[in-house]
Structures are given as C-alpha cells and as structure tokens.
Amino acid sequence: MRDFVDRKSNALASLIVASFALTCAWVPPAAGEQDPIATERSLMDVIQSTRVQAREQAAGEPEKRRWAILPEIGLSPEKGANGGIKFTDRDITPLHLTLDVAGSGAEKGQYHLDTVMVSPSLGTDWLMLLAEGEFYTDPTKEFFGLGNNDVGRNQLSTNRHERIYGTLALGLRLSQRFALVASGAYNEVSIRRGHLEDSSPSTVDRFPNLVGVRGGHSNPLSISLLFNDREDMARPTRGWSIIAKAAWVPRGLGNDFEYTRYLLEGSYLYPLLTRRQVIGLHIGGQYIDAKARRVPFYELASLGGSHDLRGFFQDRFLGTSNVMINGEYRLKLFDFHFIWDVQIDGVGFGDAGRVFMDEEDIARELGEPVDTIAPTRDKFRYDYGGGTRIALGEALVARIDVAHSDEEKALVYLVFGHTF
C-alpha cells in the first residue's frame, strides 16, 4: 500500500512539474521591467531567508534546499521565440552569500542579464551588502504617451531602449524587523529609433522634444527604511511588509537630469481559518519632485506590467505620481518533495491604480502646445485575474499570472518573486 502511495505521489509531482514546463513554453518571460524598489525587495528576501534558516537550526529541523534553477521559455508576438535561465543560491560560500543570476534573449532582439550578490552579514550580523549589475535592450520598446490617457492598447510610437545599471547598497539591521539602507547607483539609458513594426513611428521622430528622448544618465543616491515581520519567504502567511524610500538625482555625479523620488508601499497578509488560505492587501504610491523638464519620460512614475496593473502593458501609464492597490487570495494546493520541497498555490487577484499628470505638464514635457494634448481621465484603472505560485525550497518563487482589463484580455506573465 505504501509503495502505491509513493508511486502516486511521484506521478502527481511529475505531472505538476511537466505542466509547469509546458506552461512556460507559451509564456513570454517579463524581463527588463524597471522596479524602483528592486534593491529593497532583494534585501527583504535575504532578511526573511536568514530568519527561516535560524529558526530551522534552533528547532533542529532539516534545512530546506536554498538553491534552485529554472528555465525561461516563451513565445509571443512582441518577442517571437525567447528563453533564458534563472539561478538562485541563498547559501553560497562559507559566508552564506546570496547569488541571483538571470539571463534571457529573444528572437526579435530583446536581451536581459541581471546579477545580484548579497552578503547577509558583513563582518557582523547587523550589516548587509548588496551589489547588482544589469544590462537590458529592447529594439521595440512601446511608448503610450503621458498621463492617465485613453490611447488604448495601440502604442503611439516605439524605440530602442538600452539600459546599463549597477548599484551598491549597504544595509544596517536596526532590529530583527527593521533595516536602514543607503545605496548609490549608475544608470545609463540610450534611446534610438530601433525596429519599427506595425506602422508605428519612432519615438525619436514623433516626439523629438520629449524629455529624455535621447537617453542620458540619472544616477540616484537613495535611503530606505524597511520593516518586515513575516515568518517565511517562500510562502508567507501572515505579517507586514513596509518600504519607504527617497532617491535623489542631483545635477552633479554626471547626471543629465535632476529630481527627487519619494516612494511608500505597505502590504499585509492574513490567514483565513487555516494557513492554507491567505488574503493579502497592498497599497503603494510614489511622487516625483522636480522642476519642469528635468525628468526623463522613462523615469516617470509608471503603472502597467507584472508588479502593479497586470491587466495593462508594461509602462502603459506614466506620470509625476501614482497610486495603486492590489489584493490577492492565495490557496495552498499541493506540497511535495521533488528535488526541492515544492509548494504550489493558486491565486486570484485584483488591481487598481492611476497616475497623475495634467494636460499642461504633459504639453511641457512633450514640448507641444497645450491645445494638441488629448484630455486625461480622472479615474482609476482596474484589472483582475488568476495564477499560480510555485515555491522551490527557500530559494525562489516562480509565478504565472493571467490578467484581464478593459484594454487587454489574458495578458500572461512569467516572473519570479511574490507581487507583495
């Protein structure tokens, strides 16, 4: 009887893993999205992972596998055939470093490489160090205009967008739940004509006076305060996560622009009846303080993509500030051991948000007369959908989301890490 149960469990595990691989074959990896709190997210994951490891050691529990590797395979009209690989190890070398490497390439010229190294204890348990390097290029990056507009799913123009990014961050653990982070980054962006498709004009030609239309340097200095009291990284079921950040791009330091970004977001998870069911709520927003024509369009507060409004294309809305609300219901479906301790959740979600930028500001940033600017809409945008979360040990979480909105049906994302 036990042999039958073991064979049945192994068959179920193989079926789920095979289904995941088949799904990946049709999902375009969401690479190159610019997340203004990516550094803070990485440090938060390390804090939670080390907390879990300490708890396992204190309780004498067997440690979960802390490394994982997954392929990324996709097929989409925007990229054609594409693929890559994701590797994470949260306990590499005797110093217990975290190494995260992701790389992908696409038939139509999109390439992305990102490497993150984190030391959870730099000489003392109270100090953390993070170093990251990233390269991204997309010859058909879409531009939908500025503000809370109604241009719909058809972009106004496209451009070649290339980014070289590097950051160094030092974190001070004020307690088991609080951390203070200071960071500096190098951020170089190049905007060119790229590959024009579907009769879309080049952004460089259609909006020649748009701020940042040729790219430039915007190297920020940042300070962040993190709070997290969740008990797990792979499948948290209760607790708060709060990030407050201020980033300055001064005129010096080789910068071509000048502005200050303020960002605040918080989320809470709560188990229903049993820890198999969890509801979560996330609220966030950002504000950019700058004089006229000092912020490049690609650095504006954006909504759209896998991190916020999942039912809209990436960077669908751009403004000087934004606000968003995300809700999720997570249900634990399976857990089993198949190389890793695998946990699979089903998820239902809803998102709402909007950006803020009036017609006068839009005209000023585009360098066009106000009477040529289409009116912006004073309303929130909404989407909904479902998906799955696949946690591999304490190494990484892969998520597949399928989102719907009034502009798009069945936008599919394959990304790594929880939404919040």
N, C-alpha and C positions, 0 to 999 in steps of 0.2 A: 504493500500500500504506500509506504514511504517513497519507494522508487518511482511509483506512478506520480505522486505529488511533485517530486523533484523534477521529473521529466515534464510535467505540466507547467511548472514554474519557469523552467528553462525555455520551453516553447513560447510561453507568453512573453518572456523577456526578449527573445529573438524576434518575435513578431513586432513588438513595440519599437525596438531599435531599427528593424528593417523599414517599418512605416515612417519613422523619423527620417531615415536616409532618403526614402522615396519622396517625402515631402520637401526635403531640402533641394531635391533636384529641380523643383519648379519654383523655388522662392529666390528672388534676387537678394543677395546679401546687402544690408544697408550700411555701406562703408562711407567714410568721409563726412558724416554729419558733424557739424561743429557744435559741441556741447560746452557752454561756458563754465560748467562745474564738473568737467570730466576728471580733473585732478582731485577734487574733493570726493567724488564718487569712488575713485580708486583707493584713496586713503581710508574711506569709510569701510570698504570691503576688507581691507587689511586689518583694521581695528576689530571688526566683527570676527574675522577668521582666527586671529590670535586669541580672542576671548573664548571661542569654541575650543581651541586646542588646549588652553589652560584648564577649562572645565573638564575635558576628557581625561587629561592627565591626573587631575585631582581626584576624579571619581574612579580611576583605574579602568576606564572604558577603552576599548580598542579605537585607535585613531582612524578617522576616515581618510580615504585617499585624497591627497591635496594637489594632485596634478591631473590634467585632462587635456586631450587633443581632439579636435573635431574638424572635419572638412566643411567647406562652404561651397556649395554648388548651386548655380542659379541659371534661369533662362527668362529674359524679359525683353520687351520691345525697346526699352531705353538703353540697355546694355548689351543685348544679344546674349550669347553664351558667356558665363562668367563663373569664377570659382576662386577658392583660396583656402586658407587654413588658419585655425586659431589654437594657440597653445598657451596654457596657464599652469604654472607651478608655484604654489604658495609656501613651499618649504625647501627651497633650493639652497645648497651650500650649508655648511655648519652655522652660518649667520641667519638662517631661516628667511632668506630673501624671497620676495615675490617677483617672478618674471612673467610678463604677459606679452606675447608676440602675436600679431595678426597681420596677414598679408592677403591681398586679393587682386585679381586682374580680370578685365572684361574684353570681349571681342571688339567693342567699339571704342576702346582706348581709355577706359577708366581704370586707374591703378591706385592702390592704397597700401601703405606699410606703416605700422604703428608698433612701437616697442616701449614698454613701461617697466621700470625696475624700482622696487620699493624695499627699503630696509625698515623693518618694524621696530628695531631698537638700535639706534646709532650710538653705541658706547654705553647707553643707559636705556632702561625701559621707557623713559619719558620722552625720548626724541625719535622722530621718524624722518626719513629722507626719501624723496621721490624724484626720479629723473625720467623724462619721456622725450622721444623723438618721433616725428610723424612726417610723412610725405603723402600728398594726395593730388591727383589730377583727374579732371573730368572735361573732355572736349565739348560736351553738350549740356553744360550746366544751365538750368532754366531760370529765367527771371520773370516774375509775375507782377512786377510793379510794386509800389509802396502803399502803405496804409491798409485799412480794413476794406479792401476793394471788392468788386464783384466781377472781376475779369473771367472767373470760372477756371476750368481745368486747362484751357489753352494758354500757354505762356506767351508773353509779349515779345520775348527775344531769348536767345541763347548765347553762351560764351564759353570759352575755355577758361576753366578755373583751376589754378595750381596753388598749392599751399605747402610751405615748409615751416614746420612748427617744432619748437623744443621748449621744455620747461624744467625748472629745478625748484623743488618745494621742500621746505623744512617745517615739520610739524612738531608741536610741543603738546604732549598729553597733560592737560591740567588735572584730569582725574580719569577714572575708568570710562566716563561717558563724554567728557568734554575734551576738545582739542583745538588749539590755535595754530593756524597755518599761514606762513608767509611764502610767497613764490614770485619768481620772475620768469618771463617767457620771451622767446624770439618768435615773431610771427611775420612771415613774408608771404604776400599773396600777389600773384600775377594774373591779370585778366587780359585775354586776347580774343580774336574772332572765333577760333575753334571750328568745329564741323557744323555747318548749317544743315538742318533737316526740316522737313515738312513746311518748307517756305518760311520758316522763322528767321527774321533778320538777326544780325549780330547785335548784341547789347552795345558794343563799342560804336557801331554805326547809328543805331536808332536813338540811343541816349548818350550822345558824345559829351554832354555837360554833367552827367550823373557823377556825384561824389564817389571817388574810388574806382571809376570805370577802367582805369589802367592798373589798378592794384596799388601796392605800396606796403610800407612797414607800419605795424601797430603792435609794439612790444609792451605788454602790460606789466605793472607791478601790482600784486594783489595781497590782500589779507582776508582770511576767512575764519569763521568760528563754526565748529562742528559739534553737534550733540547727537548721540545715538545710544539708546538703551535696549536695543533688540538683542535677542539671545542667539541668533543664528544668521549666517549669511546666505546659505543655500535656500532655506525655506523658513524665513522669519514668520512668526505668527502673532506677535504682539510687540507693541512699543512705538516709540517716536524716532523720527529721523529729521533733523533740522540743519539747514545750511544757510548761513548769512555771509555774504561776500561783497567786497568792494574792490574794484580793479581800476587803476589809474593808467592812462596812456598819456604821458606828458609830451610836450613838444620836443624835448631832448631825447636822448637814448636812440637816436637815428630814426625817430618816428616821423611819418608824413602826416599824421593826424593827431588830434588832441581831444580827449573826452574821458569821462568817468562813468563806470557802470556799477550800479547797485543791484544786488540780487538777493532775494529771500525766498526760501521754499521750506515747507514742512509737510510731513506725512505721518499718518498714524495707522497702525494695523491692530485689529481686534478679532479674537477668535469667537466663532459662533457655536455654542453648545459644546462642541469638541474642537480640537485643533485641526481637524480635517477640513473645516470651513473657516475662511478668514475673509473679512471685509477690510478694505483699505481706502483712505481718502488722502488726496494730495492737493495742496494749494500752493501756488507759486507765482512769482512775477518778477519783473526787472524794470529798471528805469535808467536811461542813459542821459547824463547831464553834459551838454556841450553847446558851444556857440554854433551859429549857422554854418553849414558846410564844413564841419570838422570831423564827421563820422563817415567812413566808407559804407556803402549800402550793404555789403556783405557782413558787416559787424553790427548791424542794427538788431534790435530785439526781434527774434523771429518765432513763428509758430508754424507747425506743419512738419510731419515726419514721425519717426519711431518714438521720440521722447515725450511728445506733448499731444498735438492734434493728429492722431494716427489716421484719420479719415481724409487727410489732405496731403498733397505732395510736399516734399521737403522744402522748407523755406517759402511756403505758399504766401505767408503774410509777413511783412516787415514794417516795423515802426520804431518810434523812440522809446516806447514802453510796451509792456504786455502783461496780461494776467491769465492764468489758466487754472482749471480744476479738473482733476482726474479721480475717478472712482473705479475700484476693481472688486470683484467677488472671486475668490480663489478656492477651489475644491481639490483636495488631495485625491487622486485617482488610484495610483499604484506606487508601491515602492518595492524594490528588489535589488539583489546584488548581481551585477553582470559586468565584471571587471571593476566597476565602481559601485558604490551604493547609489542607486538611481532613484530619484523621486520625481514623479510626474504629476503635475497639477493641471486641471482645466480652469480657464479664466474667462469671465465675462467683464466687459469694461464699458465705460462711457467717458467722453472727454468734452470739455467746453473751454473756450478761451477767445480772446481777441487781442489785437494790437491797437495802439493809439498813435495817430499822426494825422493832423488836419490838412486840408487842401493847400493852405498857404505854405506849410512846411514841406509838403510834397513837391509843390512847384519850385520852391527854393532849392531843394536837394536835386531835382531833375534839371534845374536851370531853364525852366519853361514858364510861360505866362500862366497865371492862376486860372484864367478862363478856359484853358485847354485841359485842365485836370478834371477827370470824372469824379463825381461826389463819392465820398466814403460812406460806409454804412455804420450806423450807430447800433450795432447788435453783436451778440456773441455768436460764435460758430460752434456747431455740435457734431459729434460723431459717436459711433458705438461699434461694438464688435466682440469677438471672442478669440481665444487662442489657447496655447499650452505653454507650460514652463517645464523644462527638463533640467534638473539639478544633478550634476555628476560629482559625487562626494562633496568635499568642501572646496572644490577647485573653481568651477564656473557654472553659470546658469544660462542655458540657451532658451530663447523664447521665440515663438512664432505667433504673430498677431495678424488677424484679418479684420480690417476696419472698413466701415461704410459711412458716407456722409452725403449731403445733398449734391456734392460735386463728383464724388467718386464712389464706385462700388467695388468691394473686395480688393482693397489695397493690402498687399501681403508683405510682412516684414520678417526677416530672419536676423535677429540681433542677439547680443549677449548682455546679461545682467537684467535685473528687475527694472521695471519702469520707475518704481519708487519703493 
